[in-house]
């Protein structure tokens, strides 16, 4: 019986600490938001780099995961270079976090001053068709800025599908601050009817679909030469609604850290001649290949600390949305 006591004590401590941690999360985020808002833009980005260095120093497991994946993806095989790249990933993520909070109350003019929009004519042409489209993106660069910049350039809100966090208080906090000034509209992933109505009304939807997630159904497609479990949602919705997928990301200018650029690829249209599953796989592979090209170009701006190849073909994968329905 003795070996079980430490585990019981650990569980009891967890039951006490988790509610406290969840309750303190929002005050901590609010404090961080206020500090980020007070700092000048340049100073905020520098603070983000300092925070990133500290996180990289203490988060050895995630740093090693990033190095393994960078090596397997063929980005580099040199140990010293892999260490540098993995550290830079943390710097980029933390810079983006501080900058996203700092920019909450930016005007449209400020967004346009800091972010260029390559491919804007393509987006305007898609909007003029009034048939709706799905912008499919990745956790590349400061992805939190993309919907706000879209609003600054087009005057229209970009609707996003948002996954709930484990902490409901944090979920509500994110919804409140992401939707500030009407720059973006958030819909839970289970609001299918609202999403369908939005697209039928000619609206634009953004879906970030570059991670190995069990929140919804996925399929395996090639990503950096290896099969990767990839969300099938964007392709499935595009197929059913008959709307195009438009790959889009935002990247930071390596030479000018306060400047960003939105990159847009040509629309990928569903093919009614194909069977549903074949077309969903084709669409998913097509946009994944485009996202991979951008990630190769800006490798330290992608979240290699996420276990992208966690699942393998043939493995039984439990989908959380399907489990909740039961």
N, C-alpha and C positions, 0 to 999 in steps of 0.2 A: 504493500500500500504506500510505502514511503515515496517511491519515485513519482507518484501521481500528485502529491501535494504541491510541488512547485508549479505544475501545470494548472491546478485549480486556483492557486494564488495569482498566476498570470492572467487567467480568465477573469477573475474578480477585479483585478487592477484594470483590465481592459474595459470592463463594464462601467467602471468609474471614470476612467480617463477619456474614453471616446466621446461621451456627451459634452464633457468639458472642452475637449479639443474642437468639437463641432461648434459649440457656442462661441468660442473665442476666434474662430476663423473669420467671421464677418467683421468684427471690430479691427482685427489685424489688417484685413484687406482695405477697410476704410482708411486706416491710418496710412497705409502704404499709398493709397490713391491720393490722399491729401498732400503727402510729401512729394509724390511724383508731379502733382499739379503745380506746386510752388516752384519747383526747380526749373530753370531755363532748359530748353530742349537739349542743347549740347551737354549741359551738366547732367541731365537725366540719363542720357545715353552713356556717359562716362560712368555714372553710378551703376548702371546696369552691367557694364563690363566688370566693375569691381565685384559686384555681387556674383556674377557668373564665375569669376576666378575662385571665389570662396566655395561656391557650390561644387564646382569641378574638383576642387581639392578634397572635399569631404565625401563626395558621392562616387567612390571608386567603382562599385558594381556597375553603375550606369555608364561610367567612363569606359570600362572594359567592354561592355556590351557594344557601345558605339565603335570601338576599335575593331572588334571582331566583325561587325557588319560592314564597316568601311573596307576591311580587307577582303571579305567574301564577295563584296560587290565590285571589287577590282579598282577601287578609288586609289588605294596605295597599299604597298606591302612593306614599306620601310617603317620599323618600329618608332623611330623618332618622329617621323611625319605623322604617323597615326596618333601619337600622343598629342602633337600640336593640333591636329584636326579635331580630335575629341574634346580638347579644352575649348577650342574656338566655338564649338557647337553650344556649349553652356553659355559662353559669352553672348552669342547671338540670341539665344532664347531669353536671357535675362534683360538684354538691351531692349528686345521687343516688348517684354512685359512692362517695363518702366515707361517706355515710349507710348504704348497703347493707353496706359492710364493718364499720361501727360496730355494726350491728344483728345481726351474725351470731349472737351469743350472747344476744340479748334473750330474755326469758321471754315466755310467752303474754300475761301481764298487761301487759308493756311494749308489746307490739304493739297490744293493744286500747286502751291509753292514748293511743297516737300515731296510730292509724288507725281511722276509722269505717268501717262496712260497710253502706252503703245497699243495700237489696235482699237482705239476708241471709235473710229468710223465703222468698224465691224460690229461693235456693240450697238451703235446707233441704228445701223441697218437692221439688226435683229429686232430692236424695239419698234421700229417703224412697221415691221411685218405684223405686229400685234398678235402673234400666234403663240407667244410664250417660249421660253428656253431655260435650260438648266446649265448654270455655270458650275463646272466641276473643278475643284481646287485641291490644294495640298497644304500640309503644315510646313510651308516653305517661306522664308523671310518673316516679316511681321504680318502674318495672315490676318490678325485682328483688324488691321487698317483697311483691308480690301473693301468690305462693304461700305465703310465710311467714305472712302475715296470715290467709289462708284456713285454714291449719292452726291458728292461734291461736283462731279463732272456731268452727271445726267439729270440731277434734280429729282431722281426717283429712288425710293427705298428698295433695297435688295432683301428679299425674304430668305431666311436661312432656316435649315432644320437643325435644331439644337438637341444634343443628348443631355439627359439629366445627370447631375453629379450625385455621388453617394450622399453628400451632405445637402439636404434640401435648402438650407439657409444660404449656402453658397450658390446653388442654382438660382434662387430668387435674386441674389445680389448680382449675378452675372446678367440675368435678364434685364434688371433695372438699368445697369450701366451700359450694356450693349445697345439698348434701344433708345438711348438719349438722343434728343433732337430728331427722332423719327428717321435716323440714318439707316436703320435696319429693323426689320420685323422678324421676330423669332417665333417659330412654330415647333412644338414637340414632335418627335419622330412618329408618334402614333396618331397625329392629326391628319390622316391621309385625305379625308374629304376636303379639308381646307386647302391642302396643298394642290389637289386636283382642280378645285375651283379657281385658285390663284393662277395656275398655268392656263386654264381655259379662258381666263380673262385677259390673257396676253402678258401676264406678269413674269418677272425673272426670279428664279430660285437659285440659291447657291448651296452646294453640297460638298463637303470636304471628304474625300474618299480615297485616302492613301495609307490607311492603317489596317492592321490585322485585328479586326473587332468582331466580337460575338454579339453585339447589340442587335444586329439584323443579319439576314442571309447574305452570304458571300460566295464567291467562286474563285477558283485558282487561275491566275493568269501569270504570264512571264513578267518578272520585275528584276532587272539587273541579272538576267540569265538564270533565275531560279523561280520555281512556282511559288507565288505569294497569295495568300488568302485575302481577297479584295472585296469590299462592299459592292453588292450587285444592285443596290438601290437606285443610283443615278441612271444606269442603263435600263433597268426594268421600268422605271417611271417614264423615261424618254421613249421607250418602245410602246408602252401602253397609251401614252398621250400623243405620240406622233410629233414630238418636239425635238429640236437638236440639242446636243451637248456641246458646250463651248468651254474647252480647257482654259483656265486662267489662274495665274499666281501673281504674287507680289514679291519682289526681291530687293534687298538693300544694295546700294552701290558700294562695292568694296573700297573704292577710292574716296567716296564722300559718304560717310556713315549716316548723315542726316537726310540723305536723299534716297528715294525708293523709285521703283518702276513696276507698273503692272504690265504683265506679258499676257497676250491673248493669242490663241491658236484658231485656225479655221474651224467652223462648226462641223461636228460629226453627226450625220443624220441616220436615223434608223432605216433599215432596209426591209420593206414589207415583203420582199420576195423570199426572205429567210424565215425559218421557224423561229419561234420566240427565243428558246434557249440559245440557239446558234447566234442570233443577232445580239442577245444580251452579252454573250461572251465576246463577240467581235467588238462591240462598243466599249466594253470594259477594257479589253486589251488595247484598243486604239488610244483611249485617253490616258491609260497607265503608261504607255510608251512615250507619249508626249510629256507627261509629268516627269518620267525618268530622265528625259533629255534635259529638262530644266534643272533637276537635282544634280545631274552630272556637272552642269555648268556652274552651279553654286552649292557644292557639297556640304559646306559647313553651315548652311542656312536651313538645312532640313533636320528633322528630329530623329537622328540615328539612335538616340537613347530609347526609342520605342522598338520593341522586339517585333520587327516586321515579318519575320519568317517563323513565328511561334507555332503555327499549325502547318501540317504537311498533308499532301494528298493521301486519301485513304483513311485519315484519322477521323474519328467520330467527333463532331463539333456541336456542342450544345448552344443553341441560339436563345439568348435571354428573352427576346421579345416573344418567341414562341412559348417559352416556359411560363411567362407571365399570363398568357392567354388561358393556359390550363388552370 
